[in-house]
Amino acid sequence: MKTELNFTDHDAFYERLIAAHHGLDEAQSAQLNARLLLLLANQVGDGAVLAECVDAARRLFGPYSPPEA
């Protein structure tokens, strides 16, 4: 899993992401996030890398027990 900034023009990406949520209610915003996550996961394509990313993101909120592979 890459932990260093690995894409150009991250500010433009963030602006696009925020703009995509404009005008959506909370449920629609959650659906957009879920769809985007699945589209990006498909681009990554490597299950081990995706598992590392999920685990790293989840650790922000405290300990958890990921499922056994």
MDTraj code that builds the backbone (N, CA, C; nanometers):
import mdtraj as md
import numpy as np

residues = "MET LYS THR GLU LEU ASN PHE THR ASP HIS ASP ALA PHE TYR GLU ARG LEU ILE ALA ALA HIS HIS GLY LEU ASP GLU ALA GLN SER ALA GLN LEU ASN ALA ARG LEU LEU LEU LEU LEU ALA ASN GLN VAL GLY ASP GLY ALA VAL LEU ALA GLU CYS VAL ASP ALA ALA ARG ARG LEU PHE GLY PRO TYR SER PRO PRO GLU ALA".split()
xyz = np.array([
    [0.0845, -0.1173, 0.0000],
    [0.0000, 0.0000, 0.0000],
    [0.0889, 0.1233, 0.0000],
    [0.0576, 0.2150, -0.0878],
    [0.1325, 0.3404, -0.0950],
    [0.0821, 0.4343, 0.0137],
    [0.1742, 0.4956, 0.0864],
    [0.1337, 0.5896, 0.1910],
    [0.1825, 0.7313, 0.1628],
    [0.2647, 0.7469, 0.0608],
    [0.3102, 0.8798, 0.0198],
    [0.2156, 0.9317, -0.0880],
    [0.2021, 1.0632, -0.0954],
    [0.1179, 1.1249, -0.1979],
    [0.1601, 1.0720, -0.3346],
    [0.0640, 1.0190, -0.4101],
    [0.0966, 0.9496, -0.5342],
    [0.0132, 0.9974, -0.6527],
    [-0.0440, 1.1168, -0.6432],
    [-0.1145, 1.1671, -0.7598],
    [-0.0947, 1.3164, -0.7713],
    [-0.1041, 1.3631, -0.8953],
    [-0.0809, 1.5044, -0.9206],
    [-0.2107, 1.5822, -0.9032],
    [-0.1968, 1.7074, -0.8708],
    [-0.3085, 1.8011, -0.8593],
    [-0.4164, 1.7499, -0.7642],
    [-0.3735, 1.7132, -0.6440],
    [-0.4674, 1.6624, -0.5434],
    [-0.5717, 1.7662, -0.5062],
    [-0.5375, 1.8943, -0.5147],
    [-0.6358, 1.9986, -0.4848],
    [-0.7510, 1.9963, -0.5850],
    [-0.7195, 1.9757, -0.7115],
    [-0.8238, 1.9682, -0.8147],
    [-0.9134, 1.8475, -0.7907],
    [-0.8531, 1.7352, -0.7507],
    [-0.9330, 1.6163, -0.7198],
    [-1.0278, 1.6452, -0.6042],
    [-0.9760, 1.7073, -0.4985],
    [-1.0594, 1.7380, -0.3817],
    [-1.1738, 1.8318, -0.4203],
    [-1.1446, 1.9325, -0.5006],
    [-1.2493, 2.0252, -0.5461],
    [-1.3562, 1.9520, -0.6260],
    [-1.3146, 1.8606, -0.7129],
    [-1.4105, 1.7823, -0.7925],
    [-1.4959, 1.6936, -0.7020],
    [-1.4317, 1.6330, -0.6027],
    [-1.5037, 1.5460, -0.5094],
    [-1.6080, 1.6252, -0.4312],
    [-1.5703, 1.7405, -0.3806],
    [-1.6643, 1.8249, -0.3062],
    [-1.7776, 1.8713, -0.3979],
    [-1.7446, 1.9114, -0.5198],
    [-1.8461, 1.9566, -0.6152],
    [-1.9443, 1.8441, -0.6486],
    [-1.8948, 1.7211, -0.6551],
    [-1.9820, 1.6077, -0.6864],
    [-2.0874, 1.5869, -0.5784],
    [-2.0582, 1.6282, -0.4560],
    [-2.1523, 1.6134, -0.3450],
    [-2.2511, 1.7294, -0.3355],
    [-2.2229, 1.8375, -0.4061],
    [-2.3091, 1.9558, -0.3992],
    [-2.4518, 1.9233, -0.4435],
    [-2.5472, 1.9606, -0.3607],
    [-2.6883, 1.9402, -0.3930],
    [-2.7427, 1.8032, -0.3555],
    [-2.6583, 1.7154, -0.3028],
    [-2.7040, 1.5821, -0.2635],
    [-2.7458, 1.5825, -0.1168],
    [-2.8448, 1.5009, -0.0832],
    [-2.8780, 1.4842, 0.0582],
    [-2.7793, 1.3839, 0.1190],
    [-2.7910, 1.3613, 0.2490],
    [-2.6944, 1.2762, 0.3182],
    [-2.6913, 1.1341, 0.2623],
    [-2.8080, 1.0784, 0.2319],
    [-2.8138, 0.9422, 0.1777],
    [-2.7505, 0.9353, 0.0384],
    [-2.7793, 1.0335, -0.0456],
    [-2.7211, 1.0360, -0.1798],
    [-2.5699, 1.0533, -0.1722],
    [-2.5241, 1.1360, -0.0792],
    [-2.3812, 1.1571, -0.0606],
    [-2.3117, 1.0270, -0.0189],
    [-2.3746, 0.9530, 0.0708],
    [-2.3192, 0.8235, 0.1126],
    [-2.3161, 0.7263, -0.0054],
    [-2.4201, 0.7288, -0.0894],
    [-2.4235, 0.6413, -0.2069],
    [-2.3140, 0.6791, -0.3065],
    [-2.2924, 0.8095, -0.3247],
    [-2.1848, 0.8553, -0.4127],
    [-2.0501, 0.8061, -0.3613],
    [-2.0265, 0.8205, -0.2316],
    [-1.9001, 0.7739, -0.1730],
    [-1.8818, 0.6239, -0.1930],
    [-1.9872, 0.5463, -0.1719],
    [-1.9784, 0.4013, -0.1890],
    [-1.9496, 0.3652, -0.3343],
    [-2.0179, 0.4301, -0.4262],
    [-1.9957, 0.4017, -0.5685],
    [-1.8535, 0.4388, -0.6100],
    [-1.8081, 0.5556, -0.5649],
    [-1.6723, 0.5984, -0.5970],
    [-1.5703, 0.5005, -0.5410],
    [-1.5909, 0.4580, -0.4184],
    [-1.4987, 0.3625, -0.3557],
    [-1.4900, 0.2342, -0.4381],
    [-1.6043, 0.1831, -0.4822],
    [-1.6036, 0.0592, -0.5611],
    [-1.5392, 0.0791, -0.6980],
    [-1.5624, 0.1940, -0.7591],
    [-1.4971, 0.2218, -0.8873],
    [-1.3451, 0.2307, -0.8720],
    [-1.3002, 0.2988, -0.7668],
    [-1.1558, 0.3096, -0.7428],
    [-1.0956, 0.1742, -0.7052],
    [-1.1683, 0.0954, -0.6264],
    [-1.1204, -0.0382, -0.5900],
    [-1.1025, -0.1236, -0.7155],
    [-1.1939, -0.1101, -0.8100],
    [-1.1818, -0.1838, -0.9351],
    [-1.0572, -0.1403, -1.0118],
    [-1.0227, -0.0127, -1.0047],
    [-0.9016, 0.0365, -1.0708],
    [-0.7760, -0.0205, -1.0062],
    [-0.7760, -0.0306, -0.8732],
    [-0.6613, -0.0875, -0.8019],
    [-0.6501, -0.2351, -0.8363],
    [-0.7595, -0.3071, -0.8183],
    [-0.7671, -0.4453, -0.8623],
    [-0.6957, -0.5498, -0.7775],
    [-0.6107, -0.5116, -0.6871],
    [-0.5328, -0.6060, -0.6069],
    [-0.5979, -0.6205, -0.4701],
    [-0.6529, -0.7387, -0.4428],
    [-0.7251, -0.7625, -0.3182],
    [-0.6416, -0.7396, -0.1940],
    [-0.5136, -0.7766, -0.1986],
    [-0.4262, -0.7578, -0.0824],
    [-0.4042, -0.6091, -0.0543],
    [-0.3834, -0.5318, -0.1587],
    [-0.3652, -0.3875, -0.1419],
    [-0.4942, -0.3248, -0.0893],
    [-0.6070, -0.3668, -0.1434],
    [-0.7354, -0.3134, -0.0964],
    [-0.7588, -0.3476, 0.0503],
    [-0.7243, -0.4689, 0.0910],
    [-0.7391, -0.5081, 0.2319],
    [-0.6521, -0.4206, 0.3214],
    [-0.5285, -0.3942, 0.2787],
    [-0.4405, -0.3058, 0.3555],
    [-0.5007, -0.1664, 0.3691],
    [-0.5592, -0.1175, 0.2622],
    [-0.6203, 0.0160, 0.2640],
    [-0.7400, 0.0205, 0.3584],
    [-0.8252, -0.0794, 0.3522],
    [-0.9414, -0.0856, 0.4421],
    [-0.8938, -0.0898, 0.5864],
    [-0.7968, -0.1737, 0.6152],
    [-0.7459, -0.1861, 0.7513],
    [-0.6842, -0.0557, 0.7999],
    [-0.6066, 0.0108, 0.7139],
    [-0.5440, 0.1380, 0.7517],
    [-0.6489, 0.2454, 0.7792],
    [-0.7515, 0.2517, 0.6954],
    [-0.8574, 0.3506, 0.7161],
    [-0.9355, 0.3216, 0.8436],
    [-0.9621, 0.1963, 0.8703],
    [-1.0405, 0.1587, 0.9884],
    [-0.9660, 0.1833, 1.1185],
    [-0.8350, 0.1646, 1.1176],
    [-0.7553, 0.1843, 1.2395],
    [-0.7665, 0.3258, 1.2948],
    [-0.8012, 0.4210, 1.2120],
    [-0.8211, 0.5586, 1.2570],
    [-0.9246, 0.5658, 1.3687],
    [-1.0181, 0.4729, 1.3695],
    [-1.1297, 0.4744, 1.4642],
    [-1.1109, 0.3781, 1.5805],
    [-0.9938, 0.3196, 1.5930],
    [-0.9661, 0.2296, 1.7041],
    [-0.9490, 0.0868, 1.6579],
    [-0.9187, -0.0007, 1.7527],
    [-0.8918, -0.1407, 1.7192],
    [-1.0134, -0.2099, 1.6565],
    [-0.9837, -0.3025, 1.5694],
    [-1.0894, -0.3874, 1.5131],
    [-1.0270, -0.5173, 1.4673],
    [-1.1099, -0.6157, 1.4463],
    [-1.0626, -0.7466, 1.4032],
    [-1.1084, -0.7711, 1.2600],
    [-1.0165, -0.7584, 1.1641],
    [-1.0561, -0.7841, 1.0257],
    [-1.0850, -0.9324, 1.0067],
    [-1.1667, -0.9666, 0.9087],
    [-1.1954, -1.1075, 0.8815],
    [-1.0695, -1.1789, 0.8360],
    [-1.0630, -1.3067, 0.8638],
    [-0.9493, -1.3881, 0.8183],
    [-0.9587, -1.4065, 0.6681],
    [-0.8451, -1.4007, 0.6023],
    [-0.8427, -1.4162, 0.4564],
    [-0.8518, -1.5610, 0.4172],
])
top = md.Topology()
chain = top.add_chain()
for i, resn in enumerate(residues, 1):
    res = top.add_residue(resn, chain, resSeq=i)
    for name in ("N", "CA", "C"):
        top.add_atom(name, md.element.get_by_symbol(name[0]), res)
traj = md.Trajectory(xyz[None], top)
